[in-house]
Amino acid sequence: MAFKKVLCVDDVSADLLNIEKIVSAEGHIVSTAINGKEAVVKAKAEKPSIIFLDVNMPEMDGFAAMRELKKDADTKLIPIVLVTGKNQKADKLWAQMQGANGFVSKPYTPDQILEHLRSI
């Protein structure tokens, strides 16, 4: 198994800790951010293999952060999986239109996160 650098982003500390535990239990290197603005800075500096990104966050939401990353030549190819409480069909369609590579609705199972992690 190749080790991956994973950026996990969520403004709710319990949700961030949960996804961080799932990813690190698989032996991957985990970096975290608490809002979209911080996520963009860390993604550009660290070039993670994948980003798990919440949508509703202060300062910069997940959609805005994803658009910022997708228009940057250095980060546009990093897969982004939205992990969010939004779970309507329109939310998933909008996420796909904005460039998301995956979509996981909260509450989620560890297997849902690991499925995306293993797909890269």
Residue pairs with C-beta under 8 A, 6 or more apart in sequence:
1 26
1 27
3 27
3 28
3 29
4 28
4 29
4 48
4 49
4 50
4 117
4 120
5 28
5 29
5 31
5 46
5 47
5 48
5 49
6 23
6 28
6 29
6 30
6 31
6 48
6 49
6 50
6 51
6 52
6 117
7 30
7 31
7 32
7 33
7 39
7 42
7 43
7 46
7 48
7 50
7 51
7 52
8 16
8 19
8 20
8 23
8 30
8 31
8 32
8 33
8 51
8 52
9 16
9 32
9 33
9 34
9 35
9 36
9 38
9 39
9 51
9 52
9 53
9 54
9 57
9 62
9 65
10 16
10 19
10 34
10 54
10 57
10 83
11 34
11 35
11 54
11 56
11 57
11 58
12 54
13 34
15 54
15 83
15 106
16 32
16 34
19 52
19 83
19 113
20 30
20 32
22 110
22 113
22 114
23 30
23 52
23 113
23 117
24 30
26 114
26 117
28 117
31 42
31 46
31 48
33 39
33 41
33 42
34 57
35 57
35 58
35 59
35 60
36 53
36 57
36 59
36 60
36 61
36 62
36 64
36 65
36 68
37 59
37 60
37 65
38 59
39 51
39 53
39 60
39 65
39 69
40 60
40 65
40 68
40 69
42 48
43 51
43 69
43 75
43 78
44 69
44 72
44 74
44 75
47 74
47 75
47 78
48 78
49 78
49 79
49 120
50 78
50 79
50 80
50 81
50 116
50 117
50 120
51 69
51 78
51 79
51 80
51 81
52 81
52 83
52 104
52 113
52 116
53 62
53 65
53 66
53 80
53 81
53 82
53 83
54 62
54 82
54 83
54 84
55 61
55 62
55 63
55 82
55 84
55 85
55 86
55 95
56 62
56 84
56 85
56 86
60 68
62 82
62 84
63 94
63 95
63 98
66 80
66 82
66 98
66 99
66 100
67 98
67 99
69 75
69 76
69 78
69 80
70 76
70 80
70 98
70 99
79 101
79 102
79 116
79 120
80 99
80 100
80 101
80 102
81 100
81 101
81 102
81 103
81 104
81 116
82 95
82 100
82 102
82 103
82 104
83 104
83 106
83 108
83 113
84 91
84 103
84 104
84 105
84 106
85 105
85 106
86 105
87 105
87 106
91 103
92 103
95 103
96 103
101 116
102 116
102 119
104 112
104 113
104 116
